[in-house]
Amino acid sequence: MTPLEVLEALSYLVTVVGLPLGIFVYFRDQQKERRNEEEEVYVRLTDQYAEFLGLVLKNADLQLTTRRAPPASLTPEQQERRMVLFEILVSLFERAYILVYEDEMDKEETRLWASWEDYMREWCRRPDFRESLNELLRGEDPDFCDYIRRIAAEEAATKSG
């Protein structure tokens, strides 16, 4: 075999093996990068939820972490603080919905989303939160509004059922 024939054979080998392998590696790396970005978004949202819980703790007099019914009578100032905290929470839930939720999710995406749905369900179990939803959802993403209203209805039915 002449050196030219060897080079030609090697070029065919690169074309037949190397090109598909390169394409495979490229797409695999793109998928890993997308997954890392999704996890980074999830971590940032989780950090924001932890910050929200810090606000809830600083406002312990509102009893937002209790499992029992909320206090019957709050002062106007307490009602205002509670509503502001609920607004922050709904904003965070909407952001999570827009950034994380998809109609068709793979196993990993579903796992990441499940914790956010758990948080939503936990808050929707509170009658005061459910009663505030119509006001809190004004101007929010329509798909998100439908989603959290469905959760609120399910939790209300569970409470009464």
C-alpha positions in Angstrom: 0.0 0.0 0.0 1.3 3.4 -0.9 1.4 6.2 1.6 -1.4 7.9 -0.3 -3.6 4.8 -0.1 -2.9 4.6 3.7 -4.0 8.3 4.1 -7.1 7.7 2.0 -8.0 4.6 4.1 -7.4 6.6 7.3 -9.6 9.5 6.0 -12.4 6.9 5.3 -12.0 5.5 8.8 -12.2 9.0 10.4 -15.3 9.7 8.3 -17.0 6.4 9.1 -16.1 6.2 12.8 -14.8 9.6 14.0 -17.6 11.8 12.7 -20.5 9.8 14.2 -18.5 9.5 17.4 -17.8 13.2 17.5 -21.5 13.9 16.9 -22.5 11.5 19.7 -20.0 13.1 22.2 -21.2 16.6 21.2 -24.9 15.8 21.9 -24.0 13.9 25.1 -22.1 16.9 26.4 -25.0 19.2 25.4 -27.4 17.0 27.4 -25.1 17.0 30.4 -24.8 20.8 30.2 -28.5 21.2 30.0 -29.0 18.9 33.0 -26.5 20.9 35.0 -28.2 24.1 34.1 -31.6 22.6 35.2 -30.1 21.5 38.5 -28.5 24.9 39.1 -31.9 26.6 38.5 -33.5 24.1 41.0 -30.8 24.8 43.6 -31.3 28.6 43.3 -35.0 28.2 43.6 -34.5 26.0 46.7 -32.2 28.6 48.2 -34.9 31.2 47.6 -37.5 29.0 49.3 -35.1 28.6 52.3 -34.8 32.4 52.4 -38.6 32.7 52.4 -38.8 30.2 55.3 -36.4 32.5 57.1 -38.9 35.4 56.7 -41.6 33.1 58.0 -39.5 32.4 61.0 -38.9 36.1 61.6 -42.7 36.5 61.5 -43.5 33.7 63.9 -46.4 35.6 65.4 -48.3 34.9 62.2 -48.1 31.1 63.0 -47.5 30.2 59.3 -45.6 27.0 60.1 -48.3 25.5 62.4 -50.3 22.6 61.1 -53.4 23.7 63.0 -55.8 26.3 61.8 -54.4 29.8 61.6 -55.2 32.3 64.4 -58.7 33.6 64.2 -57.9 37.2 64.7 -54.9 38.9 63.4 -54.3 42.6 63.7 -54.4 44.7 60.5 -50.6 44.9 60.6 -50.3 41.1 61.0 -52.8 40.6 58.1 -50.7 42.9 56.0 -47.4 41.0 56.8 -49.1 37.6 56.1 -50.4 38.8 52.8 -46.9 40.1 51.8 -45.4 36.7 52.7 -48.1 35.0 50.7 -47.3 37.2 47.7 -43.6 36.4 48.0 -44.5 32.7 48.2 -46.8 32.8 45.2 -44.2 34.6 43.2 -41.6 31.9 44.1 -44.1 29.1 43.2 -44.8 30.8 39.9 -41.1 31.2 39.1 -40.6 27.5 40.0 -43.5 26.5 37.7 -42.2 28.5 34.8 -38.6 27.4 35.1 -39.0 23.7 36.2 -42.5 22.4 35.3 -43.1 20.8 31.9 -46.1 18.9 30.7 -43.8 16.0 29.7 -41.0 15.4 32.1 -38.4 12.7 32.3 -37.8 10.8 35.6 -35.2 13.3 36.9 -37.3 16.4 36.0 -40.3 14.8 37.7 -38.3 14.1 40.8 -37.2 17.8 40.9 -40.7 19.1 40.3 -42.3 16.8 43.0 -40.7 18.7 45.8 -42.2 22.0 44.5 -45.6 20.4 44.2 -45.2 19.2 47.8 -44.5 22.7 48.9 -47.5 24.0 47.1 -49.7 21.3 48.5 -48.5 22.0 52.0 -49.4 25.7 51.7 -52.7 25.0 50.0 -53.7 23.0 53.0 -53.9 26.3 54.9 -57.4 27.8 54.6 -56.1 31.3 54.9 -53.7 30.7 51.9 -56.4 29.1 49.8 -58.8 32.0 50.6 -56.2 34.5 49.5 -55.4 32.8 46.2 -57.8 34.7 44.0 -56.2 38.0 45.1 -52.7 36.6 45.0 -53.0 35.2 41.5 -54.1 38.4 39.7 -51.8 39.0 36.8 -49.9 35.7 37.2 -49.2 33.2 34.5 -52.6 31.6 33.5 -51.2 28.0 33.3 -49.6 28.4 36.8 -52.9 29.8 38.1 -54.8 26.8 36.8 -52.2 24.5 38.3 -52.2 25.9 41.8 -56.0 26.4 41.8 -56.3 22.7 41.0 -54.0 21.8 43.9 -55.9 24.1 46.2 -59.2 22.5 45.3 -57.7 19.0 45.8 -56.4 19.9 49.2 -59.6 21.6 50.2 -61.5 18.5 49.2 -59.1 16.3 51.2 -59.6 18.4 54.3 -63.4 18.2 54.0 -63.5 14.7 52.8 
